Amino acid sequence: MRRQEYKQKKRKKIIIFLLTTLVICVLIYMALKNPTTNDVEPKRKAHINHTVQKPNNITQTPEQYGANGFDKKPDTAALQKAINNGDTVMLKSSARYIIDKTLVIDHSIKIKTDGNHAAAILQKEKKSALVFDNKSTVNTYVTSYIPKNQPFVVLASTKGIQPGDLLELKSSKLWYWDDRGYLTKGELHKVIKLDGNKVYLERPIVENYLVGNGELVSVTAYPNVSFTLDNISFLHSKPYNTVMLQVNFASNAQLDRISVTNSKRIGILLNNTYQTKVSHANIDLGTTKDIDTGYGIQDFGGSGTLITDSQFRRVRRGVDFSGNIPSRYGIVQNSKAIGYKKGSLASGNSGFGTHSTAEYITFKNNYIENFNYAFLVRGREITVEDNILRGFSSNFIAVSYGDQVRVINNKYLSVQNSSISGFILIPKTYNGSLEAFGNVASGQNGPFIKGDIDQLKSLTLKENVSKSK
């Protein structure tokens, strides 16, 4: 009897042990599957402290935020919210969105129209319609001598710099010609690799920088952000002295089928952008004689800008290359600039041109009418080739400041008995080299070159033809 009671007690203990073990296992499993609030709170706080990245492939419309596009009410807030919350903003074909403040963008984005007919953005106030504003992330300086064509620079610190970033190098030394007291040596580059404090660049260095021997070079880094506009019209209801669009430090920006109307100062300002392409632009500024800019597009300190198949009217200059540091590697091709007539706008008006802070710029296959000059050139390594000037102008090209200017296979065509007083004008400020090959003037009253050729470093003329009126 006692033996049987002993077996029953032992069996109960085993059952209790097994049940207890099972309960503990179930509790552990539930705890792992459903952690308590105290378990997840540290993770949540850590996530909040991270930089929030914009989601990819998010398309927004201003209509999602109350815009109409077909009434007379301002759509400013709706457009700005769509911009802030997406990386693509889709506008309605033929809509006209009214704004009364400047739209501001600080991240990579595409803004385009959903059909063949352009959407319009009407800025009612005397303000810019849109500013793409890429902010700098790093400020540092160069620590060692930089020879020309070197593929890298050595910086005091590379913390925060990443491949794809833009680097603006700015020297303490003034620019060589027409420096105006603030134009300096410098250049814009894209980072491709880092090796310690060495930063390798997509293009080689253009200048020599005597760092350590009296020359200081500051460096500012900007994140790799891009900007695309497609098939959009920007306008004021009447001419205002404004910059309609401003793009700051963008990489590989694409502006296609953009029109700008009635911003008398500048239509599109490309401020230190890298590899920007503008195609099929139509710009009519309504510029008046009191405006000393009046640029359809100004490339300011940029690198590798291409402007193609575009038209410019009522501008003081269709495209201008300049900057606080030099603009380089720009091309304008297959485009038209139509002026009022000579003497109608502020002095120095031209179809296209450069300031002294411009190098390696090419103008090719363009058509110009009725400016003081087809081209006004101040810079180094400037090529003007296969262009046509027609109508009432003073000279085909005026060359002042700089070096190594080439004028090749261009034509001037008389209309209604018009003529130019000389093909090339050389003011006293230019003493660089000049080459002129295969140019033809159908109506010219005066010498092919006006100015003192003895002041030039070198002059090469070949197969140029002038027909006097």
Buried (B, 14 or more C-beta within 10 A) or exposed (E): EEEEEEEEEEEEEEEEEEEEEEEEEEEEEEEEEEEEEEEEEEEEEEEEEEEEEEEEEEEBBBBBBEBBBEEEEBBBBBBBBBBBBBBBBBBBBBBBBBBEBBBBBBBBBBBBBEEEEBBBBBBEBEBBBBBBBBEBEBEBBBBEBBEEEBBBBBBEEBEEBEEEBBBBBBBBBBBBBBBEEEBBBBBBBBBBEBEEBBBBBBBEBBBBBBBEEEBBBBBBBBBBBBBBBBBBBBBBEEBBBBBBBBBBBBBBBBBBBBBBBBBBBBBBBBBBBBBBBBBBBBBBBBBBBEBEBBBBBBBBBBBBBBBBBBBBBBBBBBBBBBBBBBBBBBBBBEBBBBBBBBEBBBEBBBBBBBBBBBBBBBBBEBBBBBBBBBBBBBBBBBBBBBBBBBBBBBBBBBBBBBBBBBBBBBBBBBEEEBBBEBBBBBBEBBBBBBBBBBBBBBBBEBEBBBBEEEBBEEBEBEEBEBEEE
